[in-house]
Structure formats: C-alpha cells, structure tokens
Amino acid sequence: MTSGKQEHEDVFVDGEETELSRRLKVQINEKDLMCINGCGFYGTPQWGNRCSKCWREHQIAEKRSQDYAKNK
C-alpha cells in the first residue's frame, strides 16, 4: 500500500512538474459546476449537470412524458 506522499513524489521531480502532473491538472470554473436549471445549487455530470432537486424534477417530468406517449 502506497502513501499519498509517495504518489506526489512520482509527480514532482526535483521541485519541477513532470508531464504526468501537467496532464492531471483540470481547470473548472465555478459557473461550470452550477446546476443547468439556474437554481443556484451545484450540479453533477452524473445527473446531467443538475442538482439533486432539479434531477428529481427532471426524472418526474420524463416519466410523465413517457407515460403520456404510451397512453396516446
């Protein structure tokens, strides 16, 4: 089992960044994390960039839409 320190030593050599550390960096703006519905909460990619509340509402709307299409 490796410690976190050993993993960081692999990324930095003599105080300089290696190619691995440059590839691991990700820049994300706060606005990119916000729920796509604009509710002010943070979204997650697993939920289509929606917060949990908006995801639940989206799922309910999708189910209603599917049920309506089946009963048409």
C-alpha positions as CSV (number, residue, x, y, z in Angstrom):
1,M,0.0,0.0,0.0
2,T,1.5,3.3,-1.0
3,S,1.1,6.5,0.9
4,G,-0.1,9.8,-0.6
5,K,3.4,11.3,-0.1
6,Q,5.0,8.6,-2.4
7,E,2.4,9.3,-5.1
8,H,3.3,13.0,-5.0
9,E,7.0,12.2,-5.2
10,D,6.3,10.4,-8.5
11,V,4.6,13.6,-9.9
12,F,7.2,16.1,-8.8
13,V,10.9,15.5,-9.5
14,D,13.4,18.0,-8.0
15,G,10.7,20.5,-7.5
16,E,9.6,20.6,-11.1
17,E,6.4,19.3,-12.6
18,T,6.5,16.2,-14.7
19,E,4.4,15.5,-17.8
20,L,2.1,13.4,-15.6
21,S,1.4,16.3,-13.2
22,R,0.6,18.6,-16.1
23,R,-1.9,16.2,-17.6
24,L,-3.6,15.7,-14.2
25,K,-4.5,19.3,-13.7
26,V,-8.0,20.2,-14.6
27,Q,-9.3,23.8,-14.6
28,I,-13.0,24.1,-13.8
29,N,-14.8,27.4,-13.3
30,E,-17.4,27.7,-10.5
31,K,-20.0,28.6,-13.1
32,D,-19.3,25.3,-14.9
33,L,-20.3,23.4,-11.7
34,M,-23.7,25.2,-11.3
35,C,-27.0,23.4,-12.0
36,I,-28.0,23.9,-15.6
37,N,-31.5,25.0,-14.4
38,G,-30.0,28.1,-12.8
39,C,-31.4,27.3,-9.3
40,G,-28.2,28.3,-7.6
41,F,-27.2,24.9,-6.4
42,Y,-24.3,22.8,-7.8
43,G,-24.9,20.1,-10.4
44,T,-23.1,16.9,-11.2
45,P,-22.3,15.3,-14.6
46,Q,-24.0,12.0,-13.5
47,W,-27.3,13.9,-13.2
48,G,-27.0,15.8,-16.5
49,N,-25.3,18.8,-14.7
50,R,-28.4,19.2,-12.4
51,C,-28.6,19.4,-8.7
52,S,-30.4,16.6,-6.8
53,K,-33.6,18.6,-6.6
54,C,-33.7,19.5,-10.3
55,W,-32.7,16.0,-11.2
56,R,-35.6,14.6,-9.3
57,E,-38.0,17.0,-11.0
58,H,-36.4,16.2,-14.4
59,Q,-37.0,12.4,-13.8
60,I,-40.6,13.0,-12.8
61,A,-41.2,15.1,-15.9
62,E,-39.5,12.4,-18.1
63,K,-41.7,9.7,-16.6
64,R,-44.8,11.8,-17.2
65,S,-43.8,12.4,-20.7
66,Q,-43.2,8.7,-21.4
67,D,-46.5,7.7,-19.7
68,Y,-48.3,10.3,-21.8
69,A,-46.7,8.9,-25.0
70,K,-47.7,5.3,-24.1
71,N,-51.3,6.3,-23.4
72,K,-51.7,8.4,-26.5
